[in-house]
Amino acid sequence: MGCEKDSDLVGVMGLQDVMDVTLIRHAYVRTAAQNQGFGGKVLAELLSHTTRPTLVGTWAAAEWAVRFYQRHGFRLVTPAEKDRLLRTYWSIPDRQIETSVVLADERWWAGQGEAGGP
């Protein structure tokens, strides 16, 4: 799914259903279009197309990405849970697992019996 400004594509984001969850994949907003609400708009539209618990993985060092997802209701899972989720739902090397984080939406937390969060 994409978002345009003045007929130019400024943001894209995709979903992938894997087993019992939905993964957010390949989320990008052009640098010049960041902090203008485009990413949030695409994310909201995507989430309206799934009823599954939704997860997103990103580099731990990408603090701006972590903050973006947190502003939109996602929460970081524990390091142990992150390792389990990355091994279950993604196909990535161990080194990438070590340097990544996973954030989960409220549907995922509710299914864990931890709607209030950690």
N, C-alpha and C positions, 0 to 999 in steps of 0.2 A: 504494500500500500504506500502511496506517496502523497506529498503535500506540495502544492505549487504557490508561488508568489509571482504575480505579473507574468503568468504563463511559463515560468521557469521552475523546474523541479528543485525544491530546496531540502526535502527530507524524504527518507524512505525507511520502512520498517517492515519486517515480515514475521509471520507466525509459522510454527511447525508443530503439529501434533505428534507427540512421541509417547507411546503407551497411554498412560492415564493423565498426562499433563500437556500443556501447551508451552512451547519455548518461544521467547522473543528472539528473533534472529536478525542479524545484520541491520542494526539501527544506526542511521547516519543523518545528520543535519549539516548542511554546508556551513562552514565557519561564519561566513557573513550573515547567515540567517539564524544563528544560535541566539538564545535568550530572547526570542520573539514569540514564543508559544507554539512554534511549528511542531516540535518534538512531542509536546504534550497533546496537541491536537491529533497527531497520527497515532500516538499510544492509546488515547481514549477511543478512537475509532476502531483500532485493532481489538482492544479488549471487549468492545461491544459485539464482536463476532465470535466470541468463545465463552463457554460456561465452565470450562475446565480450570483447575488451578493453573496458574501461570508462573513460570520461572524465567529468570534472565541471568546469564552468566556474563561476567566482564572481568577485565584485568583489575586486580586489587589497586594498582597504581592509578587507574582511571577514576580518580576521586570525583571529577565532574560528572561522570556517568553514574556513579553510585549515588551522588546527591540528587541527580535528576530522577532516578527511579524512586528514591526515598520521598521526594516531594510529591510523587504520584502514587503513594500508598504502599510501595514495596518495602520489605524489610530484609535485612541481611540475616541469613541463616547462620548457625554456629559453624565453626571450622570443620568439625567432624561431619556434620550434616552436609556441608558444601562438598566435601570429598565424596561422600556417598552419592549425592545427587549428580555430580559431574560424571562419575563412573557409570551411573545408571542411565542417564538421559543424553549424554554427549559422548562423542568419540574423539577424545583429545589426548595428547601425550601427558605423562605424569608431570613433566616440567610445567606445562600449562595449568594443570590442576593446582600445583603448588602456588602459582602466582595469580590465581583467579579467586573471585568471590561469586556467590550466588545470592540473588535477591528473590523473594517470593511475594506474591500478592496475597490479599486477605483470604481469597478462596483456598489457597494452599494452607495458610495458617489455621483456618477454621477446620479443615480436614485433619489437621494434626492434633486437634483438641486444645490448641493454644491460641485461640482468637485474640486473647489479650496480649500475646507476644511474650518474648523472653524478658 
